[in-house]
């Protein structure tokens, strides 16, 4: 059984698709691309697809990950192209690598988020970010299936920076960009939780809902303070390892007669 790990995006209007919507679209893409999927056992078999830490509905993302299991060997890049062609624009498969290591989900320990705050001056966003970072704890409330829950958002935020949005703007069209690195903790701290915290401690209240995009997610490097590519260990293992039996057999197969 071959395992392929994929990176995909949620862009534009497709950011409003739920995780279940994406699952249905992806399984249709698997059928259109005629991917030789492995299936689970039982009365109702399902294709073996493992999703990892999906972004909340309504947020864009440049870094979502999943893993599929195949019953026949396929070239990861060709498979990526076929699946990308079979998905709607906005749900784009941007990377594919053969899984040679374990624990993809364990390497998704932090995310980099970008929040676009229309109607907010950059100086006001900078002030609010400084107040948030200076606080020892910033508690917010969120309704869950088990009722209202209170938790700290400050502990999960590694960094929080504010800057003006690129481009020429008038005083009536102010826009600030917040970029933050958030650890994946339990309970999960989402970008809207951080916005609630900024409202609570710094009275930052954008006049319109923020446009939120996940720029990256992966293993948080404590020394550099960066989020690393979770597929890098698989790429390195593929480069270092000898070819698989299936790939060797394909390379040795005789070519057909010339036309």
C-alpha positions as a printed Julia matrix, in Angstrom:
259×3 Matrix{Float64}:
   0.0    0.0     0.0
   1.38   3.39   -1.02
   0.6    6.48    1.05
   0.58   9.97   -0.48
   0.45  13.19    1.51
  -1.15  16.23   -0.09
  -1.22  19.94    0.64
  -4.28  21.86   -0.54
  -5.79  25.34   -0.36
  -9.16  26.98    0.33
  -9.26  30.26   -1.57
 -11.79  32.91   -2.48
 -15.43  31.93   -2.05
 -14.39  28.32   -1.38
 -13.23  29.38    2.1
 -16.89  29.11    3.1
 -16.98  25.38    2.38
 -17.25  23.24    5.49
 -14.92  20.32    6.13
 -17.71  17.93    5.17
 -18.25  19.83    1.9
 -14.56  19.45    1.1
 -14.65  15.74    1.92
 -17.45  15.19   -0.58
 -15.69  17.26   -3.26
 -12.4   15.44   -2.7
 -13.96  11.97   -2.88
 -15.61  12.94   -6.17
 -12.22  14.13   -7.43
 -10.68  10.78   -6.49
 -13.28   9.0    -8.63
 -12.87  11.42  -11.57
  -9.09  11.02  -11.49
  -9.47   7.2   -11.25
  -7.16   7.02   -8.25
  -6.65   3.38   -7.12
  -7.82   4.02   -3.56
  -7.55   1.58   -0.69
 -10.84   1.13    1.19
 -11.69   0.4     4.77
 -13.19  -2.95    5.76
 -16.72  -3.39    7.06
 -20.28  -3.18    5.84
 -19.85   0.31    4.32
 -16.27   0.67    3.02
 -14.85   4.17    2.71
 -11.75   5.39    0.88
  -8.78   5.61    3.22
  -8.32   9.36    3.58
  -6.88  10.92    6.74
  -7.56  14.64    7.25
  -5.36  16.67    9.58
  -6.44  19.76   11.53
  -8.82  21.36    9.03
  -9.29  25.14    9.13
 -12.6   26.49   10.48
 -15.41  27.19    8.0
 -15.17  30.74    6.65
 -11.38  30.98    6.83
  -9.09  30.76    3.83
  -6.01  28.56    3.88
  -2.83  27.99    1.94
  -1.79  25.01    4.04
  -4.28  22.18    4.6
  -3.05  18.58    4.68
  -4.38  15.09    4.15
  -3.09  11.59    3.44
  -4.48   8.94    1.09
  -3.72   5.22    0.79
  -3.43   3.6    -2.64
  -3.52  -0.01   -3.78
  -1.16   0.68   -6.71
   1.93   2.84   -7.05
   1.46   6.32   -8.55
   3.85   9.19   -9.17
   2.97  11.85   -6.55
   3.33  14.82   -8.91
   1.19  13.27  -11.68
  -1.4   12.33   -9.07
  -1.38  15.91   -7.78
  -2.03  17.26  -11.27
  -4.93  14.86  -11.88
  -6.6   15.67   -8.56
  -6.07  19.41   -8.98
  -7.78  19.28  -12.39
 -10.7   17.38  -10.83
 -11.37  19.92   -8.05
 -13.07  23.32   -8.42
 -10.88  26.41   -8.63
 -10.1   27.56   -5.1
  -9.64  24.02   -3.81
  -6.16  23.52   -5.23
  -3.72  20.67   -4.63
  -0.37  22.45   -4.37
   2.01  19.74   -3.16
   2.28  15.95   -3.02
   4.88  13.6    -1.6
   5.07   9.9    -0.88
   4.78   9.25    2.85
   8.06   7.8     4.1
   7.74   8.86    7.75
   5.07   8.49   10.42
   3.09  11.02   12.37
   2.02  13.78    9.97
  -0.56  15.04   12.48
   2.15  15.18   15.17
   4.09  17.64   12.99
   1.19  20.1    12.85
   1.85  21.91   16.1
   1.37  25.56   15.09
  -0.15  27.8    12.42
   0.66  31.17   10.9
  -2.51  33.22   10.4
  -3.14  36.5     8.6
  -6.1   38.66    9.63
  -7.17  41.49    7.34
  -8.95  44.19    9.34
 -10.85  46.56    7.05
 -11.61  49.94    8.64
  -8.79  49.65   11.2
  -5.71  51.9    11.15
  -2.36  50.12   11.38
  -1.36  52.22   14.39
  -4.5   51.12   16.24
  -3.79  47.47   15.41
  -0.17  47.86   16.61
  -1.37  49.36   19.91
  -3.86  46.54   20.44
  -1.25  43.87   19.63
   1.16  45.38   22.16
  -1.51  45.39   24.87
  -2.42  41.77   24.09
   1.2   40.59   24.21
   1.85  42.43   27.46
  -1.01  40.64   29.23
  -0.25  37.52   31.29
  -3.57  35.96   30.3
  -6.43  36.94   28.0
  -9.55  34.95   28.74
 -12.42  34.67   26.27
 -15.62  32.66   26.11
 -16.8   30.43   23.28
 -19.94  28.37   23.03
 -19.23  24.68   22.47
 -21.46  21.63   22.18
 -21.08  21.27   25.94
 -22.08  24.87   26.64
 -20.15  28.09   27.21
 -16.43  27.6    27.89
 -13.84  30.08   29.17
 -10.18  29.69   28.2
  -6.95  31.67   27.86
  -5.9   32.81   24.38
  -2.65  34.55   25.33
  -0.74  31.37   26.15
  -1.23  29.93   22.67
  -0.06  33.03   20.78
   3.69  32.91   20.09
   3.87  36.17   18.14
   1.5   38.91   16.99
   2.5   41.67   14.58
   0.53  44.47   12.91
   1.23  46.29    9.67
  -0.67  48.43    7.16
  -2.24  46.6     4.25
  -0.22  46.97    1.02
  -1.41  49.46   -1.57
  -2.47  53.1    -1.6
  -5.3   53.89    0.81
  -7.23  56.97    1.85
  -8.19  57.78    5.46
 -11.67  56.46    4.68
 -10.31  53.08    3.53
  -7.98  52.14    6.38
  -6.92  48.51    6.58
  -4.51  46.76    8.93
  -2.95  43.31    8.68
  -2.36  41.17   11.75
   0.0   38.23   11.42
   0.15  35.77   14.28
   1.73  32.42   15.11
  -0.57  30.26   17.24
   0.3   26.96   18.88
  -2.18  24.1    18.48
  -3.32  23.57   22.05
  -6.36  22.06   23.76
  -8.85  23.65   23.62
  -7.88  25.01   20.21
  -7.34  28.77   20.03
  -8.75  30.05   16.74
  -8.15  33.42   15.06
 -11.63  34.62   16.05
 -10.75  33.83   19.67
  -7.69  36.08   19.38
  -9.9   38.82   17.93
 -12.24  38.41   20.91
  -9.23  38.74   23.18
  -8.09  41.92   21.41
 -11.57  43.35   21.86
 -11.55  42.45   25.56
  -8.14  43.84   26.53
  -7.55  46.58   23.93
 -11.04  47.53   22.73
 -10.12  46.64   19.12
 -13.41  46.13   17.26
 -13.21  46.05   13.44
 -16.36  47.48   11.81
 -16.58  44.48    9.45
 -15.66  40.8    10.0
 -11.98  40.07    9.51
 -10.8   38.14    6.45
  -8.77  35.27    7.9
  -6.23  33.12    6.03
  -3.96  30.37    7.28
  -0.61  30.91    5.58
   1.22  27.88    6.96
   1.02  25.12    9.51
   3.62  22.67   10.68
   6.1   21.92   13.42
   6.98  24.94   15.53
  10.75  25.44   15.78
  11.49  26.81   19.26
  14.96  28.11   18.31
  13.98  30.09   15.23
  10.37  30.81   16.2
   9.2   29.66   12.76
   6.73  27.08   11.49
   8.45  24.44    9.36
   7.14  22.51    6.34
   5.55  19.26    7.63
   6.21  17.47    4.31
   9.96  18.19    4.34
  10.9   14.99    6.26
   9.08  12.89    3.64
  10.84  14.64    0.77
  14.19  14.12    2.46
  13.41  10.45    3.08
  12.39   9.92   -0.55
  15.66  11.48   -1.72
  17.77   9.4     0.64
  15.94   6.07    0.26
  16.45   3.61   -2.62
  13.66   3.33   -5.22
  10.6    1.28   -4.27
  10.04  -2.12   -5.86
   7.15  -0.75   -7.93
   9.23   2.14   -9.24
  12.15  -0.18  -10.07
   9.88  -2.56  -11.94
   8.39   0.31  -13.92
  11.86   1.56  -14.86
  12.93  -1.9   -16.03
   9.78  -2.57  -18.04
  10.56  -2.81  -21.79
   9.31  -0.01  -23.94
   6.84  -0.69  -26.72
   7.85  -0.68  -30.39
   8.53   2.69  -31.9
   5.7    4.17  -33.92
